[in-house]
Amino acid sequence: MKVSLFITCLSDLVYPVVGESMVQLLARYGVKLDFPGDWCYSG
């Protein structure tokens, strides 16, 4: 199974452990992840 995982900049900034835990959990079950683009604006 392949899924797209969209983690917003705000959640990545405030709760980075949540995204990391989701990636680890899905990988444990063999789910292939796609991270669509870099949505964070730094300019």
PDBQT receptor file of N, H, CA, C and O in Angstrom, charges set to zero:
ATOM      1  N   MET A   1       0.838  -1.166   0.000  1.00  0.00    +0.000 N 
ATOM      2  CA  MET A   1       0.000   0.000   0.000  1.00  0.00    +0.000 C 
ATOM      3  C   MET A   1       0.891   1.240   0.000  1.00  0.00    +0.000 C 
ATOM      4  O   MET A   1       1.933   1.271   0.655  1.00  0.00    +0.000 OA
ATOM      5  N   LYS A   2       0.469   2.248  -0.736  1.00  0.00    +0.000 N 
ATOM      6  H   LYS A   2      -0.378   2.223  -1.267  1.00  0.00    +0.000 HD
ATOM      7  CA  LYS A   2       1.204   3.500  -0.775  1.00  0.00    +0.000 C 
ATOM      8  C   LYS A   2       0.234   4.631  -0.437  1.00  0.00    +0.000 C 
ATOM      9  O   LYS A   2      -0.864   4.700  -0.990  1.00  0.00    +0.000 OA
ATOM     10  N   VAL A   3       0.637   5.502   0.458  1.00  0.00    +0.000 N 
ATOM     11  H   VAL A   3       1.529   5.446   0.908  1.00  0.00    +0.000 HD
ATOM     12  CA  VAL A   3      -0.206   6.632   0.844  1.00  0.00    +0.000 C 
ATOM     13  C   VAL A   3       0.606   7.922   0.789  1.00  0.00    +0.000 C 
ATOM     14  O   VAL A   3       1.831   7.909   0.910  1.00  0.00    +0.000 OA
ATOM     15  N   SER A   4      -0.100   9.033   0.605  1.00  0.00    +0.000 N 
ATOM     16  H   SER A   4      -1.095   9.044   0.508  1.00  0.00    +0.000 HD
ATOM     17  CA  SER A   4       0.532  10.349   0.672  1.00  0.00    +0.000 C 
ATOM     18  C   SER A   4       0.312  10.895   2.071  1.00  0.00    +0.000 C 
ATOM     19  O   SER A   4      -0.801  10.862   2.597  1.00  0.00    +0.000 OA
ATOM     20  N   LEU A   5       1.367  11.388   2.655  1.00  0.00    +0.000 N 
ATOM     21  H   LEU A   5       2.271  11.414   2.228  1.00  0.00    +0.000 HD
ATOM     22  CA  LEU A   5       1.299  11.921   4.012  1.00  0.00    +0.000 C 
ATOM     23  C   LEU A   5       1.580  13.412   3.951  1.00  0.00    +0.000 C 
ATOM     24  O   LEU A   5       2.664  13.840   3.555  1.00  0.00    +0.000 OA
ATOM     25  N   PHE A   6       0.593  14.192   4.348  1.00  0.00    +0.000 N 
ATOM     26  H   PHE A   6      -0.288  13.845   4.670  1.00  0.00    +0.000 HD
ATOM     27  CA  PHE A   6       0.716  15.642   4.337  1.00  0.00    +0.000 C 
ATOM     28  C   PHE A   6       0.800  16.120   5.782  1.00  0.00    +0.000 C 
ATOM     29  O   PHE A   6      -0.177  16.045   6.527  1.00  0.00    +0.000 OA
ATOM     30  N   ILE A   7       1.956  16.603   6.165  1.00  0.00    +0.000 N 
ATOM     31  H   ILE A   7       2.750  16.664   5.560  1.00  0.00    +0.000 HD
ATOM     32  CA  ILE A   7       2.159  17.140   7.503  1.00  0.00    +0.000 C 
ATOM     33  C   ILE A   7       2.420  18.632   7.342  1.00  0.00    +0.000 C 
ATOM     34  O   ILE A   7       3.377  19.034   6.680  1.00  0.00    +0.000 OA
ATOM     35  N   THR A   8       1.576  19.439   7.944  1.00  0.00    +0.000 N 
ATOM     36  H   THR A   8       0.799  19.111   8.482  1.00  0.00    +0.000 HD
ATOM     37  CA  THR A   8       1.713  20.887   7.790  1.00  0.00    +0.000 C 
ATOM     38  C   THR A   8       2.938  21.401   8.531  1.00  0.00    +0.000 C 
ATOM     39  O   THR A   8       3.457  20.743   9.433  1.00  0.00    +0.000 OA
ATOM     40  N   CYS A   9       3.387  22.574   8.143  1.00  0.00    +0.000 N 
ATOM     41  H   CYS A   9       2.966  23.109   7.411  1.00  0.00    +0.000 HD
ATOM     42  CA  CYS A   9       4.551  23.202   8.780  1.00  0.00    +0.000 C 
ATOM     43  C   CYS A   9       4.284  23.477  10.250  1.00  0.00    +0.000 C 
ATOM     44  O   CYS A   9       5.169  23.318  11.091  1.00  0.00    +0.000 OA
ATOM     45  N   LEU A  10       3.058  23.890  10.557  1.00  0.00    +0.000 N 
ATOM     46  H   LEU A  10       2.338  24.019   9.874  1.00  0.00    +0.000 HD
ATOM     47  CA  LEU A  10       2.727  24.203  11.944  1.00  0.00    +0.000 C 
ATOM     48  C   LEU A  10       2.803  22.967  12.823  1.00  0.00    +0.000 C 
ATOM     49  O   LEU A  10       3.384  23.014  13.907  1.00  0.00    +0.000 OA
ATOM     50  N   SER A  11       2.224  21.860  12.368  1.00  0.00    +0.000 N 
ATOM     51  H   SER A  11       1.752  21.822  11.487  1.00  0.00    +0.000 HD
ATOM     52  CA  SER A  11       2.284  20.649  13.174  1.00  0.00    +0.000 C 
ATOM     53  C   SER A  11       3.714  20.119  13.258  1.00  0.00    +0.000 C 
ATOM     54  O   SER A  11       4.117  19.559  14.277  1.00  0.00    +0.000 OA
ATOM     55  N   ASP A  12       4.477  20.301  12.178  1.00  0.00    +0.000 N 
ATOM     56  H   ASP A  12       4.150  20.756  11.349  1.00  0.00    +0.000 HD
ATOM     57  CA  ASP A  12       5.874  19.876  12.196  1.00  0.00    +0.000 C 
ATOM     58  C   ASP A  12       6.686  20.721  13.174  1.00  0.00    +0.000 C 
ATOM     59  O   ASP A  12       7.620  20.221  13.802  1.00  0.00    +0.000 OA
ATOM     60  N   LEU A  13       6.339  21.974  13.302  1.00  0.00    +0.000 N 
ATOM     61  H   LEU A  13       5.581  22.380  12.792  1.00  0.00    +0.000 HD
ATOM     62  CA  LEU A  13       7.034  22.877  14.214  1.00  0.00    +0.000 C 
ATOM     63  C   LEU A  13       6.622  22.645  15.671  1.00  0.00    +0.000 C 
ATOM     64  O   LEU A  13       7.474  22.609  16.559  1.00  0.00    +0.000 OA
ATOM     65  N   VAL A  14       5.325  22.490  15.914  1.00  0.00    +0.000 N 
ATOM     66  H   VAL A  14       4.634  22.520  15.192  1.00  0.00    +0.000 HD
ATOM     67  CA  VAL A  14       4.806  22.402  17.276  1.00  0.00    +0.000 C 
ATOM     68  C   VAL A  14       4.881  20.977  17.834  1.00  0.00    +0.000 C 
ATOM     69  O   VAL A  14       5.254  20.779  18.990  1.00  0.00    +0.000 OA
ATOM     70  N   TYR A  15       4.525  19.989  17.009  1.00  0.00    +0.000 N 
ATOM     71  H   TYR A  15       4.222  20.150  16.070  1.00  0.00    +0.000 HD
ATOM     72  CA  TYR A  15       4.500  18.592  17.455  1.00  0.00    +0.000 C 
ATOM     73  C   TYR A  15       5.264  17.682  16.486  1.00  0.00    +0.000 C 
ATOM     74  O   TYR A  15       4.655  16.811  15.864  1.00  0.00    +0.000 OA
ATOM     75  N   PRO A  16       6.570  17.863  16.344  1.00  0.00    +0.000 N 
ATOM     76  CA  PRO A  16       7.307  17.051  15.367  1.00  0.00    +0.000 C 
ATOM     77  C   PRO A  16       7.295  15.556  15.671  1.00  0.00    +0.000 C 
ATOM     78  O   PRO A  16       7.433  14.739  14.760  1.00  0.00    +0.000 OA
ATOM     79  N   VAL A  17       7.134  15.197  16.915  1.00  0.00    +0.000 N 
ATOM     80  H   VAL A  17       7.022  15.860  17.655  1.00  0.00    +0.000 HD
ATOM     81  CA  VAL A  17       7.138  13.783  17.304  1.00  0.00    +0.000 C 
ATOM     82  C   VAL A  17       5.934  13.053  16.714  1.00  0.00    +0.000 C 
ATOM     83  O   VAL A  17       6.013  11.857  16.432  1.00  0.00    +0.000 OA
ATOM     84  N   VAL A  18       4.833  13.755  16.526  1.00  0.00    +0.000 N 
ATOM     85  H   VAL A  18       4.769  14.726  16.754  1.00  0.00    +0.000 HD
ATOM     86  CA  VAL A  18       3.629  13.124  15.978  1.00  0.00    +0.000 C 
ATOM     87  C   VAL A  18       3.885  12.638  14.551  1.00  0.00    +0.000 C 
ATOM     88  O   VAL A  18       3.562  11.499  14.216  1.00  0.00    +0.000 OA
ATOM     89  N   GLY A  19       4.461  13.493  13.715  1.00  0.00    +0.000 N 
ATOM     90  H   GLY A  19       4.724  14.419  13.987  1.00  0.00    +0.000 HD
ATOM     91  CA  GLY A  19       4.766  13.090  12.343  1.00  0.00    +0.000 C 
ATOM     92  C   GLY A  19       5.776  11.967  12.284  1.00  0.00    +0.000 C 
ATOM     93  O   GLY A  19       5.623  11.031  11.499  1.00  0.00    +0.000 OA
ATOM     94  N   GLU A  20       6.806  12.049  13.107  1.00  0.00    +0.000 N 
ATOM     95  H   GLU A  20       6.930  12.809  13.745  1.00  0.00    +0.000 HD
ATOM     96  CA  GLU A  20       7.830  11.004  13.148  1.00  0.00    +0.000 C 
ATOM     97  C   GLU A  20       7.221   9.677  13.586  1.00  0.00    +0.000 C 
ATOM     98  O   GLU A  20       7.552   8.627  13.034  1.00  0.00    +0.000 OA
ATOM     99  N   SER A  21       6.340   9.720  14.568  1.00  0.00    +0.000 N 
ATOM    100  H   SER A  21       6.072  10.573  15.016  1.00  0.00    +0.000 HD
ATOM    101  CA  SER A  21       5.692   8.497  15.053  1.00  0.00    +0.000 C 
ATOM    102  C   SER A  21       4.787   7.891  13.990  1.00  0.00    +0.000 C 
ATOM    103  O   SER A  21       4.724   6.670  13.848  1.00  0.00    +0.000 OA
ATOM    104  N   MET A  22       4.077   8.750  13.233  1.00  0.00    +0.000 N 
ATOM    105  H   MET A  22       4.128   9.742  13.348  1.00  0.00    +0.000 HD
ATOM    106  CA  MET A  22       3.218   8.249  12.165  1.00  0.00    +0.000 C 
ATOM    107  C   MET A  22       4.037   7.534  11.101  1.00  0.00    +0.000 C 
ATOM    108  O   MET A  22       3.645   6.470  10.624  1.00  0.00    +0.000 OA
ATOM    109  N   VAL A  23       5.170   8.113  10.729  1.00  0.00    +0.000 N 
ATOM    110  H   VAL A  23       5.488   8.978  11.116  1.00  0.00    +0.000 HD
ATOM    111  CA  VAL A  23       6.034   7.499   9.720  1.00  0.00    +0.000 C 
ATOM    112  C   VAL A  23       6.543   6.146  10.206  1.00  0.00    +0.000 C 
ATOM    113  O   VAL A  23       6.526   5.170   9.457  1.00  0.00    +0.000 OA
ATOM    114  N   GLN A  24       6.990   6.087  11.443  1.00  0.00    +0.000 N 
ATOM    115  H   GLN A  24       7.003   6.880  12.052  1.00  0.00    +0.000 HD
ATOM    116  CA  GLN A  24       7.510   4.828  12.000  1.00  0.00    +0.000 C 
ATOM    117  C   GLN A  24       6.422   3.765  12.068  1.00  0.00    +0.000 C 
ATOM    118  O   GLN A  24       6.661   2.608  11.721  1.00  0.00    +0.000 OA
ATOM    119  N   LEU A  25       5.239   4.147  12.508  1.00  0.00    +0.000 N 
ATOM    120  H   LEU A  25       5.045   5.087  12.790  1.00  0.00    +0.000 HD
ATOM    121  CA  LEU A  25       4.142   3.190  12.632  1.00  0.00    +0.000 C 
ATOM    122  C   LEU A  25       3.710   2.651  11.273  1.00  0.00    +0.000 C 
ATOM    123  O   LEU A  25       3.522   1.445  11.108  1.00  0.00    +0.000 OA
ATOM    124  N   LEU A  26       3.551   3.551  10.297  1.00  0.00    +0.000 N 
ATOM    125  H   LEU A  26       3.703   4.530  10.430  1.00  0.00    +0.000 HD
ATOM    126  CA  LEU A  26       3.141   3.100   8.970  1.00  0.00    +0.000 C 
ATOM    127  C   LEU A  26       4.217   2.233   8.322  1.00  0.00    +0.000 C 
ATOM    128  O   LEU A  26       3.896   1.251   7.652  1.00  0.00    +0.000 OA
ATOM    129  N   ALA A  27       5.484   2.582   8.512  1.00  0.00    +0.000 N 
ATOM    130  H   ALA A  27       5.745   3.380   9.056  1.00  0.00    +0.000 HD
ATOM    131  CA  ALA A  27       6.577   1.776   7.958  1.00  0.00    +0.000 C 
ATOM    132  C   ALA A  27       6.592   0.391   8.581  1.00  0.00    +0.000 C 
ATOM    133  O   ALA A  27       6.885  -0.594   7.904  1.00  0.00    +0.000 OA
ATOM    134  N   ARG A  28       6.285   0.312   9.842  1.00  0.00    +0.000 N 
ATOM    135  H   ARG A  28       6.047   1.113  10.393  1.00  0.00    +0.000 HD
ATOM    136  CA  ARG A  28       6.253  -0.987  10.532  1.00  0.00    +0.000 C 
ATOM    137  C   ARG A  28       5.243  -1.927   9.892  1.00  0.00    +0.000 C 
ATOM    138  O   ARG A  28       5.439  -3.142   9.883  1.00  0.00    +0.000 OA
ATOM    139  N   TYR A  29       4.151  -1.359   9.351  1.00  0.00    +0.000 N 
ATOM    140  H   TYR A  29       3.992  -0.372   9.359  1.00  0.00    +0.000 HD
ATOM    141  CA  TYR A  29       3.119  -2.167   8.717  1.00  0.00    +0.000 C 
ATOM    142  C   TYR A  29       3.292  -2.258   7.200  1.00  0.00    +0.000 C 
ATOM    143  O   TYR A  29       2.394  -2.716   6.494  1.00  0.00    +0.000 OA
ATOM    144  N   GLY A  30       4.443  -1.820   6.709  1.00  0.00    +0.000 N 
ATOM    145  H   GLY A  30       5.172  -1.448   7.282  1.00  0.00    +0.000 HD
ATOM    146  CA  GLY A  30       4.754  -1.991   5.297  1.00  0.00    +0.000 C 
ATOM    147  C   GLY A  30       4.128  -0.971   4.367  1.00  0.00    +0.000 C 
ATOM    148  O   GLY A  30       4.088  -1.184   3.156  1.00  0.00    +0.000 OA
ATOM    149  N   VAL A  31       3.642   0.126   4.907  1.00  0.00    +0.000 N 
ATOM    150  H   VAL A  31       3.674   0.300   5.892  1.00  0.00    +0.000 HD
ATOM    151  CA  VAL A  31       3.036   1.163   4.081  1.00  0.00    +0.000 C 
ATOM    152  C   VAL A  31       4.136   2.039   3.497  1.00  0.00    +0.000 C 
ATOM    153  O   VAL A  31       4.990   2.542   4.227  1.00  0.00    +0.000 OA
ATOM    154  N   LYS A  32       4.114   2.220   2.182  1.00  0.00    +0.000 N 
ATOM    155  H   LYS A  32       3.420   1.811   1.588  1.00  0.00    +0.000 HD
ATOM    156  CA  LYS A  32       5.080   3.094   1.515  1.00  0.00    +0.000 C 
ATOM    157  C   LYS A  32       4.519   4.510   1.524  1.00  0.00    +0.000 C 
ATOM    158  O   LYS A  32       3.353   4.731   1.198  1.00  0.00    +0.000 OA
ATOM    159  N   LEU A  33       5.360   5.458   1.899  1.00  0.00    +0.000 N 
ATOM    160  H   LEU A  33       6.307   5.278   2.164  1.00  0.00    +0.000 HD
ATOM    161  CA  LEU A  33       4.895   6.833   2.052  1.00  0.00    +0.000 C 
ATOM    162  C   LEU A  33       5.390   7.735   0.935  1.00  0.00    +0.000 C 
ATOM    163  O   LEU A  33       6.506   7.592   0.434  1.00  0.00    +0.000 OA
ATOM    164  N   ASP A  34       4.537   8.656   0.568  1.00  0.00    +0.000 N 
ATOM    165  H   ASP A  34       3.631   8.772   0.975  1.00  0.00    +0.000 HD
ATOM    166  CA  ASP A  34       4.856   9.698  -0.384  1.00  0.00    +0.000 C 
ATOM    167  C   ASP A  34       4.638  11.024   0.336  1.00  0.00    +0.000 C 
ATOM    168  O   ASP A  34       3.580  11.248   0.925  1.00  0.00    +0.000 OA
ATOM    169  N   PHE A  35       5.643  11.906   0.290  1.00  0.00    +0.000 N 
ATOM    170  H   PHE A  35       6.502  11.724  -0.189  1.00  0.00    +0.000 HD
ATOM    171  CA  PHE A  35       5.540  13.219   0.905  1.00  0.00    +0.000 C 
ATOM    172  C   PHE A  35       5.430  14.251  -0.206  1.00  0.00    +0.000 C 
ATOM    173  O   PHE A  35       6.433  14.597  -0.830  1.00  0.00    +0.000 OA
ATOM    174  N   PRO A  36       4.213  14.751  -0.462  1.00  0.00    +0.000 N 
ATOM    175  CA  PRO A  36       4.029  15.669  -1.578  1.00  0.00    +0.000 C 
ATOM    176  C   PRO A  36       4.643  17.051  -1.337  1.00  0.00    +0.000 C 
ATOM    177  O   PRO A  36       4.130  17.829  -0.533  1.00  0.00    +0.000 OA
ATOM    178  N   GLY A  37       5.733  17.350  -2.028  1.00  0.00    +0.000 N 
ATOM    179  H   GLY A  37       6.151  16.718  -2.681  1.00  0.00    +0.000 HD
ATOM    180  CA  GLY A  37       6.351  18.677  -2.034  1.00  0.00    +0.000 C 
ATOM    181  C   GLY A  37       6.718  19.266  -0.684  1.00  0.00    +0.000 C 
ATOM    182  O   GLY A  37       6.407  18.714   0.371  1.00  0.00    +0.000 OA
ATOM    183  N   ASP A  38       7.387  20.402  -0.755  1.00  0.00    +0.000 N 
ATOM    184  H   ASP A  38       7.640  20.850  -1.613  1.00  0.00    +0.000 HD
ATOM    185  CA  ASP A  38       7.732  21.155   0.444  1.00  0.00    +0.000 C 
ATOM    186  C   ASP A  38       6.763  22.322   0.530  1.00  0.00    +0.000 C 
ATOM    187  O   ASP A  38       6.875  23.277  -0.239  1.00  0.00    +0.000 OA
ATOM    188  N   TRP A  39       5.822  22.259   1.449  1.00  0.00    +0.000 N 
ATOM    189  H   TRP A  39       5.731  21.483   2.074  1.00  0.00    +0.000 HD
ATOM    190  CA  TRP A  39       4.769  23.258   1.539  1.00  0.00    +0.000 C 
ATOM    191  C   TRP A  39       5.121  24.420   2.440  1.00  0.00    +0.000 C 
ATOM    192  O   TRP A  39       4.374  25.396   2.493  1.00  0.00    +0.000 OA
ATOM    193  N   CYS A  40       6.225  24.349   3.145  1.00  0.00    +0.000 N 
ATOM    194  H   CYS A  40       6.832  23.555   3.102  1.00  0.00    +0.000 HD
ATOM    195  CA  CYS A  40       6.591  25.407   4.075  1.00  0.00    +0.000 C 
ATOM    196  C   CYS A  40       7.162  26.613   3.321  1.00  0.00    +0.000 C 
ATOM    197  O   CYS A  40       7.988  26.459   2.422  1.00  0.00    +0.000 OA
ATOM    198  N   TYR A  41       6.731  27.759   3.683  1.00  0.00    +0.000 N 
ATOM    199  H   TYR A  41       6.059  27.884   4.414  1.00  0.00    +0.000 HD
ATOM    200  CA  TYR A  41       7.216  28.995   3.069  1.00  0.00    +0.000 C 
ATOM    201  C   TYR A  41       8.226  29.613   4.019  1.00  0.00    +0.000 C 
ATOM    202  O   TYR A  41       7.896  29.906   5.169  1.00  0.00    +0.000 OA
ATOM    203  N   SER A  42       9.428  29.812   3.565  1.00  0.00    +0.000 N 
ATOM    204  H   SER A  42       9.696  29.575   2.632  1.00  0.00    +0.000 HD
ATOM    205  CA  SER A  42      10.463  30.342   4.440  1.00  0.00    +0.000 C 
ATOM    206  C   SER A  42      10.936  31.731   4.011  1.00  0.00    +0.000 C 
ATOM    207  O   SER A  42      11.941  32.217   4.531  1.00  0.00    +0.000 OA
ATOM    208  N   GLY A  43      10.256  32.365   3.100  1.00  0.00    +0.000 N 
ATOM    209  H   GLY A  43       9.440  31.970   2.678  1.00  0.00    +0.000 HD
ATOM    210  CA  GLY A  43      10.718  33.643   2.597  1.00  0.00    +0.000 C 
ATOM    211  C   GLY A  43       9.820  34.715   2.972  1.00  0.00    +0.000 C 
ATOM    212  O   GLY A  43      10.061  35.872   2.627  1.00  0.00    +0.000 OA
TER     213      GLY A  43
